[in-house]
Amino acid sequence: MQTVLKGPSSEVIIGPDLPIVMIGERINPTGRKAFSAELQAGDLSRIPRDAQAQADAGARVLDVNVGAASVDEVALLPQAVRLVQDTVDLPVCIDSANPAALEAGLKAARGRALVNSVNGETAKLKAVLPIVAEYGAAVIALCMDDSGIPGTPEARLRVAENILNEAAKLNIKPEDILFDPLVMAISADHTAGAVTLATARLIRQTFGCNMTAGASNVSHGMPEREVLNTVFLTLLAHEGVNAPICNPLTNGLAIRAIDLMLGHDEWGMGYIRAYRALAKA
Ligand code: THG
């Protein structure tokens, strides 16, 4: 099963036997005070720099999230999307909790974008899936619904199945859905990583769909976050998460190492190229 995304004049394919597609997470005000303040002042000048740096570090898709407190996302998200794609020829992953902002972002996006995100909540399905269908986009589907985030892998799988069925009604195909098994902080629950990994395995076995995950969420509140993030990305990849949302500046070389170890990097050229780029920078 292959998910095809497009930039202004580029194409990215996500599939089980292909190299991992990094979705760069850094255009997001969460935990970034300076960027939040800039967004609140309407200053988007950091975005081209962040976009270029992530692309240079191997990101193949860029997440775009401008959801700082009191920001008008409907106005700002399309501007941010245009700025990203004026800088780098990559598909965008349009990240907002607000369906109107998602639609405004889709209008501004060139190529074929990824919508971040829908979930199994009745209202979300109703608001987001028709937009995804109308724009012919792909979509990230979070394994949670009106009762919250299920505690077991089996219950998360049932949410995924429900989303697949609702999407099918609008002719959105399984290959155009990236499931997100949901990554929670390991500092709050030491079984959180295991539940996410088991969910990913079930989704891969049952539906064969491609998957994403916000890997960096796992390490909130813990020391040496990079160690935890790298280890978790490795385990996630082994369970079929082939398009993680992560920080390419810190995870780029590890991602290429994972590809190499999984047999997805002939002669290790991807790894060596990433090493050389890092050594030069
Ligand atoms: N699933 C999906 N989308 C998502 C998430 C997910 N989007 C947002 C988030 N989770 C993934 N993106 C981030 C972005 C930043 C961080 C974590 C996940 C992060 N930021 C640092 C902090 O908060 O401390 C600061 C980063 C910095 O200064 O560079 O950790 O799960 N579908």
Boltz pocket constraint, residues with backbone or C-beta under 6 A from the ligand:
constraints:
  - pocket:
      binder: B
      contacts: [[A, 25], [A, 26], [A, 28], [A, 30], [A, 31], [A, 32], [A, 95], [A, 116], [A, 117], [A, 140], [A, 180], [A, 182], [A, 183], [A, 212], [A, 213], [A, 214], [A, 215], [A, 216], [A, 217], [A, 245]]
      max_distance: 6.0
